[in-house]
Every structure is written in C-alpha cells, then in structure tokens.
Amino acid sequence: MEQQQKRCMVCGQVVSLIKGGICDPCQERIRREALGKDADTRVQAEKELKKHGVQPDRGGSGDKR
C-alpha cells in the first residue's frame, strides 16, 4: 500500500516531517506573529504597496457585497 503524502494545513506544501498538521516554517511564522515580533511586517508591506501605487485594503473583512 502506498503511503499518503502529508500536506501542511497552512501553506499546502508536501512535507515529510509534520507536527500537528503544520510544517516547521509555518509554525515559526505563526509563533513570531503570536509573540508580536512581526508586528511591523504589515506596516512595511503597506508602505511597499503604496510605493507601487496600490491602495491597501484596511477593512480586513475580505468580501464586501
């Protein structure tokens, strides 16, 4: 019987070693975000978008109908 490939629940990448359904890079990213170490990442991303003429959506709710 062929063993089924495991995928990360966050990024969908096929990984061989997985803990709790999430790959190591995604776990680290989530941990940093929870600790507040990436607090200014969103601000930096919005600055870059503005440089390229894109107005970032600050609503956060996604689909607005």
Secondary structure, DSSP 8 states (H G I E B T S, - for coil): -----EE-TTT--EESS-BTTB-HHHHHHHHHHHHTTTTTHHHHHHHHHHHTT-------S----
